[in-house]
Amino acid sequence: MIAPCRQRDDARMQLIFKRALDIGVSLTALVMLLPLMAVVALLIRLDSPGPALFTQVRWGKDCRKIRVYKFRSMRTDLGDTTGVAQTIKDDPRITRVGAVIRKTNIDELPQLLNVLKGDMSLVGPRCHAIGMLAAGIPYEDLVSDYHRRHSVRPGMTGLAQMRGLRGPTDRPGKARARIACDLHYIDNFSILLDLRIMFGTVLVELRGGKGF
Protein backbone atom coordinates (compact mmCIF):
# COMPACT_ATOMS: atom_id res chain seq x y z
CA MET A 1 0.00 0.00 0.00
CA ILE A 2 1.27 3.47 -0.93
CA ALA A 3 1.58 5.79 2.06
CA PRO A 4 -0.81 8.81 2.05
CA CYS A 5 2.11 11.27 2.05
CA ARG A 6 3.59 9.51 -0.99
CA GLN A 7 0.23 9.74 -2.74
CA ARG A 8 0.03 13.46 -2.01
CA ASP A 9 3.57 13.99 -3.32
CA ASP A 10 2.76 12.06 -6.50
CA ALA A 11 -0.42 14.06 -7.03
CA ARG A 12 1.46 17.33 -6.47
CA MET A 13 4.12 16.37 -9.02
CA GLN A 14 1.44 15.37 -11.53
CA LEU A 15 -0.15 18.81 -11.19
CA ILE A 16 3.22 20.51 -11.60
CA PHE A 17 3.88 18.54 -14.79
CA LYS A 18 0.36 19.33 -16.00
CA ARG A 19 0.90 23.07 -15.58
CA ALA A 20 4.32 22.85 -17.26
CA LEU A 21 2.71 21.00 -20.18
CA ASP A 22 -0.03 23.64 -20.39
CA ILE A 23 2.49 26.48 -20.53
CA GLY A 24 4.81 24.78 -23.01
CA VAL A 25 2.14 23.60 -25.44
CA SER A 26 -0.02 26.75 -25.32
CA LEU A 27 2.95 29.09 -25.81
CA THR A 28 4.34 27.01 -28.68
CA ALA A 29 0.91 26.73 -30.30
CA LEU A 30 0.27 30.47 -30.04
CA VAL A 31 3.58 31.24 -31.77
CA MET A 32 3.05 28.64 -34.51
CA LEU A 33 -0.60 29.51 -35.10
CA LEU A 34 -0.21 33.29 -35.00
CA PRO A 35 -0.33 33.68 -38.83
CA LEU A 36 -3.48 31.54 -39.05
CA MET A 37 -5.13 33.41 -36.20
CA ALA A 38 -4.31 36.75 -37.84
CA VAL A 39 -5.94 35.62 -41.10
CA VAL A 40 -9.00 34.33 -39.25
CA ALA A 41 -9.33 37.62 -37.39
CA LEU A 42 -9.17 39.55 -40.68
CA LEU A 43 -11.79 37.31 -42.33
CA ILE A 44 -14.14 37.75 -39.39
CA ARG A 45 -13.85 41.53 -39.59
CA LEU A 46 -14.45 41.49 -43.36
CA ASP A 47 -17.40 39.12 -43.11
CA SER A 48 -19.53 41.03 -40.60
CA PRO A 49 -19.41 44.17 -38.45
CA GLY A 50 -17.85 43.81 -35.03
CA PRO A 51 -14.64 42.71 -33.32
CA ALA A 52 -12.76 39.53 -34.25
CA LEU A 53 -12.63 38.37 -30.63
CA PHE A 54 -15.26 38.25 -27.96
CA THR A 55 -15.15 37.27 -24.32
CA GLN A 56 -17.66 35.35 -22.25
CA VAL A 57 -17.93 34.78 -18.49
CA ARG A 58 -17.80 31.08 -17.64
CA TRP A 59 -17.17 28.77 -14.69
CA GLY A 60 -13.52 28.36 -13.71
CA LYS A 61 -11.75 26.34 -11.02
CA ASP A 62 -13.45 26.35 -7.60
CA CYS A 63 -16.55 27.96 -9.19
CA ARG A 64 -14.59 31.13 -9.80
CA LYS A 65 -15.92 33.13 -12.74
CA ILE A 66 -13.40 33.61 -15.54
CA ARG A 67 -13.49 35.53 -18.82
CA VAL A 68 -12.89 33.18 -21.76
CA TYR A 69 -11.61 34.29 -25.18
CA LYS A 70 -13.05 33.07 -28.48
CA PHE A 71 -13.13 34.15 -32.11
CA ARG A 72 -16.49 35.74 -32.84
CA SER A 73 -18.65 33.41 -34.93
CA MET A 74 -22.02 35.18 -34.55
CA ARG A 75 -23.51 38.47 -35.64
CA THR A 76 -23.02 41.12 -32.99
CA ASP A 77 -26.69 42.16 -33.15
CA LEU A 78 -27.95 38.59 -32.61
CA GLY A 79 -25.22 36.94 -30.57
CA ASP A 80 -25.80 35.67 -27.04
CA THR A 81 -23.12 37.08 -24.76
CA THR A 82 -24.17 34.78 -21.90
CA GLY A 83 -23.72 31.57 -23.88
CA VAL A 84 -26.91 30.11 -22.39
CA ALA A 85 -28.84 29.94 -25.67
CA GLN A 86 -27.43 26.94 -27.53
CA THR A 87 -26.92 26.92 -31.27
CA ILE A 88 -29.30 25.05 -33.55
CA LYS A 89 -29.07 23.75 -37.10
CA ASP A 90 -28.88 26.62 -39.62
CA ASP A 91 -28.71 29.07 -36.73
CA PRO A 92 -29.30 32.56 -38.21
CA ARG A 93 -26.95 34.10 -35.65
CA ILE A 94 -23.88 32.37 -37.12
CA THR A 95 -21.93 34.19 -39.83
CA ARG A 96 -20.47 32.57 -42.95
CA VAL A 97 -16.95 32.60 -41.54
CA GLY A 98 -18.35 31.64 -38.14
CA ALA A 99 -19.85 28.43 -39.54
CA VAL A 100 -16.43 27.35 -40.82
CA ILE A 101 -14.44 28.18 -37.71
CA ARG A 102 -17.02 26.52 -35.44
CA LYS A 103 -17.03 23.33 -37.51
CA THR A 104 -13.23 23.15 -37.36
CA ASN A 105 -12.99 24.44 -33.74
CA ILE A 106 -10.76 27.29 -34.89
CA ASP A 107 -13.02 29.61 -32.88
CA GLU A 108 -11.57 28.00 -29.74
CA LEU A 109 -7.91 28.86 -30.49
CA PRO A 110 -7.88 32.12 -28.48
CA GLN A 111 -8.51 29.98 -25.39
CA LEU A 112 -4.81 29.15 -25.60
CA LEU A 113 -4.39 32.57 -23.97
CA ASN A 114 -6.59 31.39 -21.09
CA VAL A 115 -4.41 28.29 -20.75
CA LEU A 116 -1.24 30.39 -20.71
CA LYS A 117 -2.77 32.71 -18.08
CA GLY A 118 -3.72 29.74 -15.89
CA ASP A 119 -7.49 30.21 -16.08
CA MET A 120 -7.82 27.01 -18.11
CA SER A 121 -5.89 23.85 -18.92
CA LEU A 122 -5.41 22.01 -22.19
CA VAL A 123 -7.36 19.08 -20.74
CA GLY A 124 -10.21 19.15 -18.25
CA PRO A 125 -13.99 19.45 -18.07
CA ARG A 126 -15.18 21.76 -20.83
CA CYS A 127 -15.66 25.36 -19.75
CA HIS A 128 -19.42 25.96 -19.26
CA ALA A 129 -21.23 29.28 -19.46
CA ILE A 130 -22.92 30.49 -16.27
CA GLY A 131 -26.47 29.13 -16.14
CA MET A 132 -25.90 26.71 -19.02
CA LEU A 133 -28.90 24.60 -19.98
CA ALA A 134 -29.15 20.97 -21.08
CA ALA A 135 -32.40 20.01 -22.80
CA GLY A 136 -33.82 23.26 -21.42
CA ILE A 137 -32.91 22.35 -17.83
CA PRO A 138 -30.16 24.07 -15.78
CA TYR A 139 -27.24 21.66 -15.35
CA GLU A 140 -27.35 22.22 -11.59
CA ASP A 141 -30.91 20.82 -11.54
CA LEU A 142 -30.16 18.00 -13.94
CA VAL A 143 -27.05 16.66 -12.16
CA SER A 144 -26.91 16.92 -8.36
CA ASP A 145 -23.09 17.03 -8.08
CA TYR A 146 -22.64 19.15 -11.22
CA HIS A 147 -20.35 21.69 -9.56
CA ARG A 148 -17.81 19.02 -8.60
CA ARG A 149 -16.60 19.32 -12.19
CA HIS A 150 -15.40 22.80 -11.22
CA SER A 151 -12.92 21.50 -8.65
CA VAL A 152 -10.25 21.56 -11.39
CA ARG A 153 -9.32 23.98 -14.16
CA PRO A 154 -11.64 23.72 -17.17
CA GLY A 155 -10.03 22.40 -20.34
CA MET A 156 -10.01 23.19 -24.04
CA THR A 157 -10.86 19.52 -24.50
CA GLY A 158 -11.80 16.68 -22.21
CA LEU A 159 -12.72 13.04 -21.87
CA ALA A 160 -16.31 13.68 -23.01
CA GLN A 161 -15.11 15.34 -26.21
CA MET A 162 -12.65 12.55 -26.94
CA ARG A 163 -15.52 10.06 -26.59
CA GLY A 164 -17.63 11.98 -29.09
CA LEU A 165 -20.00 13.60 -26.57
CA ARG A 166 -20.04 17.01 -28.20
CA GLY A 167 -22.41 19.46 -29.84
CA PRO A 168 -25.75 20.69 -28.45
CA THR A 169 -27.05 18.88 -25.36
CA ASP A 170 -30.64 18.41 -26.49
CA ARG A 171 -31.24 15.26 -24.42
CA PRO A 172 -30.88 14.90 -20.61
CA GLY A 173 -29.14 11.53 -21.00
CA LYS A 174 -26.44 12.99 -23.24
CA ALA A 175 -25.88 15.86 -20.81
CA ARG A 176 -25.57 13.48 -17.85
CA ALA A 177 -23.11 11.33 -19.83
CA ARG A 178 -20.89 14.37 -20.37
CA ILE A 179 -20.83 15.21 -16.67
CA ALA A 180 -20.12 11.55 -15.84
CA CYS A 181 -17.07 11.74 -18.11
CA ASP A 182 -15.95 14.96 -16.41
CA LEU A 183 -16.19 13.41 -12.94
CA HIS A 184 -14.46 10.22 -14.12
CA TYR A 185 -11.60 12.37 -15.41
CA ILE A 186 -11.29 14.19 -12.08
CA ASP A 187 -11.28 10.94 -10.10
CA ASN A 188 -8.69 9.30 -12.37
CA PHE A 189 -6.49 12.25 -13.34
CA SER A 190 -2.95 11.57 -14.49
CA ILE A 191 -0.54 13.07 -17.01
CA LEU A 192 -0.84 9.89 -19.08
CA LEU A 193 -4.63 10.35 -19.19
CA ASP A 194 -4.16 13.98 -20.28
CA LEU A 195 -1.85 12.90 -23.12
CA ARG A 196 -4.27 10.19 -24.16
CA ILE A 197 -7.14 12.70 -24.30
CA MET A 198 -5.06 15.23 -26.24
CA PHE A 199 -4.03 12.71 -28.90
CA GLY A 200 -7.51 11.17 -28.91
CA THR A 201 -9.08 14.58 -29.55
CA VAL A 202 -6.74 15.18 -32.49
CA LEU A 203 -7.74 11.82 -33.98
CA VAL A 204 -11.44 12.60 -33.54
CA GLU A 205 -10.98 15.92 -35.32
CA LEU A 206 -9.03 14.33 -38.18
CA ARG A 207 -11.91 11.88 -38.62
CA GLY A 208 -14.32 14.76 -39.10
CA GLY A 209 -15.16 16.15 -35.68
CA LYS A 210 -18.11 18.53 -35.67
CA GLY A 211 -17.04 20.97 -33.00
CA PHE A 212 -17.27 21.07 -29.23
ABEGO torsion letter per residue (X at the ends): XBBAAAAAAAAAAAAAAAAAAAAAAAAAAAAAAAAAAAAAAAAAAAABBEBABBBBBBBBBGGBBBBBBBBBABBAAABBAAGABBBBBGBAABBAAAAAAAAAGAAAAAAAAAAAAGABBABEBBBBBBGBBBGGBBAAAABAAAAAAAABBBBABBAAAAAGBBEBBABAAAAAAAAAAAAAAAAABBAAAAAAAAAAAAAAAAAGBAEX
